[in-house]
Each structure stands twice: as structure tokens, then as C-alpha cells.
Amino acid sequence: MQYAADNDAIIIDGGTKSRIMEIVGQRASKIEQSKKPIIIGVAPAGLISLFNSTKQEDNYKNEGDNDGENDKVLLDPNHSHFVLVEGDKWGDETIKLFEIASSLSTNDIPIVALLAGGGRISKKEILFCINQNWPVIVIEKTGYLADEIASYKNQKQTFEKISLDANNIKKIISYSSLKLFPSDSNQKKSFEQFLIYTLNYGSLLKST
């Protein structure tokens, strides 16, 4: 987060008070107000609640992994901007999220996608990033899709065990700009260096 603040980065995510998005907000809250990065949350308006839920677990949904779930969640108060789109299911916001990212990309701003956990919607988003030739960093040991990708990428699982979505998984793990980062690394500096390397690598690919 400090790297984002120091380099005027713009962060785009789901904007809700849950999982990695809440963590992003918490990290941002610790940065001096005048130096905080822009954090844009994009979410379906029909799934956003303006009031605290009476069910504690509602704020800990992993939207990408709950097919058919329609419980409302709160917006994270530490995000700086929100874009609410028409829709009442997770995934309705995806097109707008990438429209925003793509509009920034046309201004020669480098883009990198980070995957921590994730599910079926995240898989579609990763495939979109691949089609746009954007670099992707998968943070290992964060569960769900991230661990599945890391497992195949590290050859801990064979292609024979891939599900019916074999073609998409193969496309993801064979993508040259997809990099794995170990989540058990406690060195903040190492991730910053890894991020810089990934961005530069992506820029080189884009220029060739």
C-alpha cells in the first residue's frame, strides 16, 4: 500500500467491507491523508447495504466464490471512490470495472492484476487480463483459485486432474506474464521489488 501511495497508483477492486478489499482499506487508513492513493470500489448496487448487517458473517463473504449468493454487504469506508452499477448479483460489476481499468491503460499507465483467493468470477477476470496482455500476480496460499493456479503452475497437479474448465486453466497457467508470489514472505520490500519487476516485464512485452 505504501508503494501505491509513493507512486500515485490507482487501486481498483470490489470496494466492499470484506476479505482482501477490507484489508486494502485498512492499510490505506494508516497512510497520511494527503498521501493516500486513490482506491476505486466497483460493485453491483443491488448487493450493497447502507446499514450494518445484523448477521456478523455477512461482512465476510467472498463474493467471487458464492454462486447464487445475494446477501447484501457494506462498502469499505476507507475506499476513496465508488462506482455502483445496476445489478443484483456478483459479476454484474465486472464489465464496468474493466472499462475503468482499460480507460486508464490508454493513458500509458501500467496495469497489473493481483489475485488473492478468488473464484469463478475471478477466473473470468484473469482471462480478461490475459486478453489485454496485462501482467498478473497470483499470491500463493490465499486459497481457492489462487491456490489452484499455483498448484498447476508449480506442477503439483497434473493436467489429467483439471476440471471441465481445462482449456481456461491451461490458458491461465501458460500465460507468460503470470507470476507467483509466496504469501509466506514477510518482507514488504520483496513484494515491492517483485511488483516493479512484473510491471517492467509487462511493459517490455507490450512494446514488442
Secondary structure, DSSP 8 states (H G I E B T S, - for coil): -HHHHHTT-EEEE--BSSHHHHHHHHHHHTS-GGG--EEEEEEEGGGEESS--SSGGGGG--GGG-TT----EEB-TT-SEEEEES-SSTTTTHHHHHHHHHHHHTTT----EEESS--HHHHHHHHHHHHTT--EEEETTS-HHHHHHHHHHTTSS-GGG--TTHHHHHHHHT-TTEEEE-TT---HHHHHHHHHHHHHHHHHHHH-
